[in-house]
Amino acid sequence: MADHYETLGVGRDATAEDIKRAYRRLARELHPDTNPDPEAAERFKTVTHAYEVLSDPQKRQRYEMFGDDRASVSGFGDFGGISDLFATIFGGVGGSGAQRGPARGADLLAEVEITLEDAFSGTEETVELTTLAECEECGGSGSAPGTFPARCSDCGGTGELRQVRQTMLGQMITATTCPTCGGTGQQIVEPCTHCGGRGRVTRTDELTVQIPPGIEDGARLRVSGRGEAGMRGGRAGDLYVGVRILPHDTFQRAGGDLGCEVPVSMTVAALGGSVEVPTLDGAVTVDIEPGTQSGHIEHLRNRGMPRLGGRGRGELVVLLKVETPTDLTPEQEEILRAFAELRGETAGDQRSVFDKIKQAFQ
């Protein structure tokens, strides 16, 4: 008789999960309902027996010590019936596979717009929701006050309908959710007049949502249990709030970091000095080294956005932009001309561009 480990295609050190995974793969491939080859049916029996032995710790230990003297397979041993076997193979076909109980409510999505300053400090936003809420008249049961649901006449209160058919391996049972009661196993005898037996009514509410400091554009906040109410007492869905951060006039954001441009006068850039740099929590003074060129970048640590969870702040990246004066007085212009002569530079040439090009060719 073939080695059970070889039959399932696993090693002797395989875990219980490895054995189960291998069996599911082979069972899907070899089962007679999906593979009409007679040899596949025989191999399916062998695979099933190998799984029966190796999935039981005691049987597996006995097999490894003494081997297996069972030469053939009849029935399905300790699987507890064809229904349980198919639940093992296909993950839900059979008596234990149908979902029972009231259906969960749907999730909802809302969106809020905030400023960068709000994202920096954190804020509260009010969201208006129009959704299906639990009927206050019947408490979500769907039955008129003082009455109670009855057992579903179609499924007998099980919440599922079973279909039995004969196969070469015996009976195969498939189970589906009962369409009459929706899997609850109950029928409304006297519907609530307020909700018409649905257990839910349309309602518009306002909800205050806390926006934490440091939140990023496009983030979603989950508010548990604030989605649609479930059917007839089922668990409510969740609310997801998408956050959109409006563009800022001064700052651009990249994760936890901020960036901005700061103008620097020509004289301060040449001689050194200081400039005032805006931040989201007040302006700061930055020293400028003599000879600073336009495009120089300063990095201000811990001046960016707060990180979610209170893990410090990002940095502020400052791009210095040297400005050329355009409104000189006659006295200022004279001083600059003298400065240009001292440096051997030609300044103040008022000829047209065409004249300059013409002279260059001559």
Backbone torsions as a table, in degrees:
resi	resn	phi	psi	omega
1	MET	NA	139.6	-176.4
2	ALA	-63.1	148.5	176.7
3	ASP	-65.7	134.0	-176.3
4	HIS	-62.7	-35.9	179.4
5	TYR	-65.3	-41.7	177.4
6	GLU	-66.2	-37.2	179.2
7	THR	-58.9	-41.3	-179.2
8	LEU	-87.8	-10.8	179.0
9	GLY	74.7	34.8	178.9
10	VAL	-126.3	162.7	176.7
11	GLY	-82.1	167.6	-178.6
12	ARG	-71.0	-15.2	177.1
13	ASP	-96.1	13.4	-178.1
14	ALA	-62.5	142.3	176.5
15	THR	-80.5	169.1	178.1
16	ALA	-59.8	-36.2	178.8
17	GLU	-68.8	-38.2	177.0
18	ASP	-61.2	-42.9	-179.2
19	ILE	-65.1	-43.3	-179.6
20	LYS	-64.9	-41.4	-179.7
21	ARG	-64.5	-41.4	179.6
22	ALA	-65.4	-40.7	179.9
23	TYR	-64.6	-42.6	179.1
24	ARG	-60.3	-42.6	-179.3
25	ARG	-62.6	-46.0	-178.9
26	LEU	-69.5	-37.7	-178.5
27	ALA	-65.2	-39.7	176.9
28	ARG	-63.3	-34.7	-177.0
29	GLU	-77.8	-34.2	-168.9
30	LEU	-105.5	-12.2	-174.3
31	HIS	-60.0	138.2	-177.1
32	PRO	-57.1	-27.3	179.8
33	ASP	-70.4	-20.8	-179.8
34	THR	-113.9	-15.0	-179.0
35	ASN	-136.3	104.2	-175.2
36	PRO	-76.6	-4.6	-178.4
37	ASP	-63.7	124.5	179.3
38	PRO	-57.8	-34.5	178.2
39	GLU	-66.0	-33.1	178.0
40	ALA	-65.5	-36.0	178.5
41	ALA	-64.7	-41.3	179.0
42	GLU	-66.8	-40.8	179.0
43	ARG	-67.2	-33.3	177.5
44	PHE	-61.1	-40.1	177.0
45	LYS	-62.8	-42.6	179.9
46	THR	-64.3	-43.9	178.7
47	VAL	-62.3	-41.5	-179.8
48	THR	-62.7	-42.5	179.1
49	HIS	-65.9	-40.0	178.6
50	ALA	-61.5	-41.3	178.5
51	TYR	-67.2	-39.0	179.8
52	GLU	-58.6	-38.7	-178.4
53	VAL	-76.1	-50.0	-172.0
54	LEU	-77.2	-19.5	179.5
55	SER	-81.5	-13.8	178.0
56	ASP	-100.4	116.5	-175.7
57	PRO	-54.8	-41.1	-178.6
58	GLN	-69.7	-44.8	178.5
59	LYS	-64.1	-37.2	179.6
60	ARG	-65.2	-42.6	178.5
61	GLN	-64.0	-43.1	179.6
62	ARG	-64.5	-38.1	179.8
63	TYR	-65.1	-43.1	-178.5
64	GLU	-67.1	-27.2	-179.2
65	MET	-87.4	-41.5	-170.9
66	PHE	-120.8	-6.2	-175.4
67	GLY	81.4	-170.1	-177.4
68	ASP	-130.2	117.4	-178.7
69	ASP	-91.1	7.1	-179.5
70	ARG	-81.5	118.5	-172.7
71	ALA	-93.1	-18.7	-177.9
72	SER	-146.4	167.8	-177.5
73	VAL	-120.0	130.9	173.5
74	SER	-133.6	122.5	-177.1
75	GLY	80.6	-157.6	-175.8
76	PHE	-131.9	24.7	169.8
77	GLY	54.4	-122.2	-171.5
78	ASP	-92.2	16.5	-178.2
79	PHE	-75.0	-12.1	177.5
80	GLY	78.3	23.8	176.5
81	GLY	108.6	160.4	-177.7
82	ILE	-62.3	-32.1	-179.4
83	SER	-62.3	-47.0	179.7
84	ASP	-67.6	-35.3	178.6
85	LEU	-60.4	-46.0	-178.3
86	PHE	-69.7	-30.1	173.9
87	ALA	-63.2	-36.9	178.3
88	THR	-68.2	-41.6	-176.1
89	ILE	-72.8	-52.8	-168.8
90	PHE	-104.3	4.3	173.8
91	GLY	63.9	45.5	175.2
92	GLY	146.5	-12.1	176.9
93	VAL	-83.4	126.6	-176.6
94	GLY	126.1	-176.4	-172.6
95	GLY	-63.1	-31.4	-175.4
96	SER	-93.1	2.3	-172.3
97	GLY	-88.2	-24.0	-174.9
98	ALA	-74.3	142.7	177.2
99	GLN	-86.7	131.3	-178.8
100	ARG	-117.5	164.1	176.7
101	GLY	98.4	168.4	-178.0
102	PRO	-62.2	143.9	-178.5
103	ALA	-73.1	143.0	177.9
104	ARG	-71.9	147.3	178.2
105	GLY	-71.5	158.1	-178.4
106	ALA	-75.1	151.6	173.4
107	ASP	-77.2	153.6	179.3
108	LEU	-121.8	154.9	178.0
109	LEU	-127.5	129.4	175.1
110	ALA	-128.2	167.1	-178.7
111	GLU	-137.8	140.9	175.9
112	VAL	-127.8	150.7	175.8
113	GLU	-112.6	131.3	179.4
114	ILE	-132.8	164.5	176.6
115	THR	-87.6	167.2	177.0
116	LEU	-63.8	-34.9	177.2
117	GLU	-63.2	-38.8	177.3
118	ASP	-64.1	-41.7	179.2
119	ALA	-66.0	-28.6	179.7
120	PHE	-72.0	-46.0	-173.6
121	SER	-97.7	-14.9	-172.2
122	GLY	85.1	150.6	-176.4
123	THR	-158.7	179.1	173.0
124	GLU	-118.6	137.7	177.9
125	GLU	-127.3	141.7	178.3
126	THR	-97.6	126.0	-179.4
127	VAL	-110.9	129.8	176.6
128	GLU	-96.9	124.4	-176.4
129	LEU	-120.0	130.2	169.6
130	THR	-111.3	111.1	-171.1
131	THR	-147.4	175.7	174.7
132	LEU	-87.1	114.1	-178.6
133	ALA	-110.0	163.3	-179.7
134	GLU	-64.6	133.6	179.3
135	CYS	-68.2	123.2	-179.1
136	GLU	-73.0	-24.2	-177.4
137	GLU	-68.9	-42.9	-176.8
138	CYS	-111.2	2.3	180.0
139	GLY	69.0	20.2	178.4
140	GLY	88.1	-1.4	-177.8
141	SER	-77.2	-25.4	-177.5
142	GLY	87.7	-11.2	-179.4
143	SER	-95.4	146.5	176.9
144	ALA	-59.5	144.9	179.0
145	PRO	-51.7	134.0	-179.2
146	GLY	89.2	-5.7	177.5
147	THR	-115.9	166.8	-176.8
148	PHE	-135.1	151.2	176.9
149	PRO	-65.2	157.0	177.2
150	ALA	-109.8	164.3	178.0
151	ARG	-64.4	137.8	-178.8
152	CYS	-61.6	132.2	-177.6
153	SER	-76.8	-21.9	-177.7
154	ASP	-84.1	-41.3	-176.8
155	CYS	-106.9	-2.8	179.3
156	GLY	70.0	20.2	177.8
157	GLY	92.4	-0.8	-178.8
158	THR	-81.7	-21.0	-178.4
159	GLY	83.1	2.0	-178.7
160	GLU	-144.4	154.7	176.0
161	LEU	-111.8	133.3	-178.0
162	ARG	-110.7	142.1	176.6
163	GLN	-123.0	127.6	-177.2
164	VAL	-111.5	132.5	174.2
165	ARG	-139.8	151.4	-176.7
166	GLN	-87.4	135.8	173.4
167	THR	-128.4	176.1	179.7
168	MET	-66.5	-16.0	179.1
169	LEU	-99.8	3.0	-179.0
170	GLY	118.6	-154.7	-179.0
171	GLN	-81.4	137.6	172.1
172	MET	-116.7	128.3	-176.3
173	ILE	-114.3	126.8	173.1
174	THR	-114.9	144.0	-177.7
175	ALA	-125.0	136.7	176.7
176	THR	-130.1	156.6	179.1
177	THR	-65.3	134.7	-178.6
178	CYS	-65.5	122.7	-179.0
179	PRO	-72.7	-21.2	-177.8
180	THR	-71.8	-45.7	-176.8
181	CYS	-106.6	-1.7	179.6
182	GLY	67.6	22.9	178.3
183	GLY	90.8	-1.1	-179.1
184	THR	-81.7	-23.0	-177.3
185	GLY	81.1	5.6	-176.8
186	GLN	-131.2	151.6	175.5
187	GLN	-121.8	144.0	179.3
188	ILE	-81.3	119.8	179.6
189	VAL	-83.2	-49.2	179.7
190	GLU	-124.7	98.7	-174.6
191	PRO	-64.5	149.2	174.5
192	CYS	-66.0	132.3	-177.5
193	THR	-72.2	-22.7	-177.0
194	HIS	-76.6	-39.9	-176.6
195	CYS	-113.0	-1.5	179.5
196	GLY	69.9	23.9	178.3
197	GLY	87.6	-0.8	-178.8
198	ARG	-81.9	-21.5	-179.3
199	GLY	79.6	-0.2	-178.7
200	ARG	-138.3	148.2	178.0
201	VAL	-133.8	155.3	177.4
202	THR	-77.4	130.6	-177.0
203	ARG	-143.7	145.1	176.1
204	THR	-110.5	121.4	-179.2
205	ASP	-126.1	161.6	171.9
206	GLU	-111.9	133.9	-177.0
207	LEU	-127.0	131.4	177.0
208	THR	-90.4	125.1	-177.7
209	VAL	-112.9	131.2	178.1
210	GLN	-84.2	123.4	177.1
211	ILE	-100.9	115.6	-175.7
212	PRO	-76.3	151.7	175.9
213	PRO	-60.9	138.7	177.5
214	GLY	91.2	1.5	-178.2
215	ILE	-63.1	146.8	-176.7
216	GLU	-103.3	159.7	178.1
217	ASP	-63.0	132.3	-179.8
218	GLY	90.8	-3.9	179.6
219	ALA	-69.3	154.9	177.3
220	ARG	-122.1	132.7	176.6
221	LEU	-103.4	134.7	-179.3
222	ARG	-102.8	125.1	176.0
223	VAL	-112.1	104.9	-173.5
224	SER	-66.1	135.0	173.9
225	GLY	76.7	9.7	-179.5
226	ARG	-108.9	19.7	172.6
227	GLY	-88.2	-153.7	178.6
228	GLU	-68.7	146.0	175.5
229	ALA	-67.0	149.2	178.2
230	GLY	-74.0	164.8	178.9
231	MET	-73.4	125.2	173.7
232	ARG	48.6	54.1	176.0
233	GLY	91.4	2.0	178.2
234	GLY	-67.5	162.0	-177.8
235	ARG	-65.2	140.7	-180.0
236	ALA	-72.8	152.9	175.0
237	GLY	-76.9	-174.8	-178.8
238	ASP	-109.4	158.8	175.2
239	LEU	-106.9	129.7	175.5
240	TYR	-112.3	124.2	-177.4
241	VAL	-107.8	112.6	175.8
242	GLY	-82.3	137.4	-176.6
243	VAL	-110.2	124.7	175.4
244	ARG	-115.2	126.2	-179.1
245	ILE	-100.3	124.5	-177.0
246	LEU	-69.2	150.0	176.8
247	PRO	-60.4	149.8	-177.9
248	HIS	-110.4	146.0	-178.3
249	ASP	-71.7	-28.1	-173.5
250	THR	-109.0	-41.9	-170.3
251	PHE	-108.8	147.4	166.7
252	GLN	-115.4	147.8	-172.6
253	ARG	-119.2	142.5	173.1
254	ALA	-138.8	93.1	-176.9
255	GLY	68.0	-121.3	179.0
256	GLY	-90.0	-3.4	-176.8
257	ASP	-100.0	153.1	175.5
258	LEU	-121.7	154.9	176.2
259	GLY	-136.7	146.9	177.6
260	CYS	-155.2	161.4	174.2
261	GLU	-103.1	139.2	179.0
262	VAL	-128.3	123.6	178.4
263	PRO	-73.3	142.9	177.8
264	VAL	-129.3	131.5	-179.4
265	SER	-68.7	156.4	-178.0
266	MET	-61.2	-39.8	-177.4
267	THR	-70.8	-39.5	177.9
268	VAL	-66.2	-39.8	178.2
269	ALA	-63.8	-36.6	-178.2
270	ALA	-79.0	-43.1	-173.2
271	LEU	-98.1	-13.8	-174.9
272	GLY	91.8	162.0	-179.5
273	GLY	159.3	-139.4	-179.6
274	SER	-150.1	154.6	175.6
275	VAL	-133.2	157.4	178.0
276	GLU	-95.3	126.9	-177.2
277	VAL	-112.0	127.8	178.8
278	PRO	-76.2	145.0	170.5
279	THR	-134.9	170.5	-178.9
280	LEU	-73.9	-11.1	176.0
281	ASP	-124.4	37.6	175.3
282	GLY	112.0	151.3	-178.4
283	ALA	-73.1	150.7	176.4
284	VAL	-129.2	157.5	179.9
285	THR	-99.9	131.8	-179.6
286	VAL	-120.0	130.9	178.6
287	ASP	-76.7	139.4	179.5
288	ILE	-111.4	124.6	178.5
289	GLU	-74.2	146.8	175.2
290	PRO	-58.4	139.2	179.3
291	GLY	81.6	15.8	178.9
292	THR	-64.6	131.8	-178.4
293	GLN	-95.4	156.1	175.5
294	SER	-64.6	135.1	-177.1
295	GLY	99.5	-4.3	177.2
296	HIS	-65.8	143.2	-176.0
297	ILE	-115.2	133.5	173.2
298	GLU	-112.2	139.3	178.3
299	HIS	-111.2	117.4	178.4
300	LEU	-105.0	108.7	-176.9
301	ARG	-72.0	147.3	177.1
302	ASN	59.0	29.0	175.9
303	ARG	-117.9	8.4	178.5
304	GLY	-93.6	-147.7	-177.8
305	MET	-81.6	146.4	172.6
306	PRO	-67.8	146.4	178.8
307	ARG	-89.1	142.9	-179.2
308	LEU	-57.5	136.3	-179.6
309	GLY	90.4	2.6	176.5
310	GLY	76.9	26.6	-178.0
311	ARG	-95.0	58.9	176.3
312	GLY	77.8	-165.6	-178.5
313	ARG	-133.6	158.8	174.6
314	GLY	-77.7	-167.8	-178.4
315	GLU	-111.6	161.7	175.4
316	LEU	-105.4	120.3	179.5
317	VAL	-97.1	117.3	-174.4
318	VAL	-109.6	120.3	175.8
319	LEU	-96.7	116.1	-179.0
320	LEU	-84.9	129.4	-177.7
321	LYS	-121.4	107.9	-177.8
322	VAL	-73.9	128.9	-176.9
323	GLU	-100.9	138.0	174.8
324	THR	-93.7	126.7	-178.2
325	PRO	-66.7	142.6	-178.2
326	THR	-120.9	-4.8	-175.6
327	ASP	-124.4	52.7	-177.5
328	LEU	-70.7	142.1	170.4
329	THR	-80.4	163.3	178.3
330	PRO	-55.1	-39.2	179.9
331	GLU	-66.1	-42.6	178.6
332	GLN	-65.2	-38.0	179.7
333	GLU	-65.3	-40.4	179.4
334	GLU	-63.4	-40.9	179.6
335	ILE	-65.2	-41.1	179.5
336	LEU	-66.3	-36.8	177.3
337	ARG	-63.6	-42.1	179.1
338	ALA	-63.8	-39.3	178.1
339	PHE	-63.5	-39.8	179.4
340	ALA	-65.4	-39.9	179.0
341	GLU	-64.1	-39.4	178.5
342	LEU	-62.2	-30.2	-180.0
343	ARG	-92.7	1.4	179.7
344	GLY	72.3	27.5	-178.6
345	GLU	-104.5	145.7	176.6
346	THR	-93.0	122.5	-177.0
347	ALA	-135.0	154.6	174.0
348	GLY	80.7	17.2	177.2
349	ASP	-71.2	114.8	-173.5
350	GLN	-96.4	5.7	-179.9
351	ARG	-65.2	157.8	-179.3
352	SER	-71.6	162.2	178.3
353	VAL	-62.0	-37.2	-179.2
354	PHE	-62.9	-41.3	179.3
355	ASP	-64.1	-39.2	-178.9
356	LYS	-65.8	-42.0	-179.2
357	ILE	-67.0	-40.5	179.7
358	LYS	-61.6	-44.5	178.5
359	GLN	-63.8	-36.8	-179.1
360	ALA	-63.9	-36.7	179.4
361	PHE	-74.5	-29.4	179.7
362	GLN	-75.2	NA	NA
